[in-house]
Amino acid sequence: MRNLNDQKAFTLPELMLAVGILMVVIAGMMRLFIHCSVMSEISQNTTIAVSEAQDQLQQIRSTDFNDIVTNYSPGANPGSTFNLTQLTGTGVITLNAANPDLLLVNVSVSWQNKYNRVAGATLVTQISRK
């Protein structure tokens, strides 16, 4: 007859230690997943906002050079501010016309994410008289 002490198996403390280590690893993986999800959303919002700023720059570039300062000054139509269409935010267009043959155009966008944090991006370009 076999003796019960000769059987090979894990003891209860060994199993509890293994489960404890597994719980720590799973908790770390969950935190990593949550962090990656938040970073993915931030990246997506930044891409959307920069795309809308690029659309504004393209609209400015398609305007006649002589009309840019007039059309994109505060109070003009379309004006120097715009609302973002896909995010809760606004954009501001600033022009530097110190050189009569070269305009420095800044398009800044800012938006609020679902955690009520404000983020922003700025695109800068130069437009020359043709």
Sequence and secondary structure as in RCSB ss.txt:
>XXXX:A:sequence
MRNLNDQKAFTLPELMLAVGILMVVIAGMMRLFIHCSVMSEISQNTTIAVSEAQDQLQQIRSTDFNDIVTNYSPG
ANPGSTFNLTQLTGTGVITLNAANPDLLLVNVSVSWQNKYNRVAGATLVTQISRK
>XXXX:A:secstr
   GGG     HHHHHHHHHHHHHHHHHHHHHHHHHHHHHHHHHHHHHHHHHHHHHHHHHHTS HHHHHHHTSTT
SSS SEEE SSSSEEEEEEEEEEETTEEEEEEEEEEE TTS EEEEEEEEEEE  
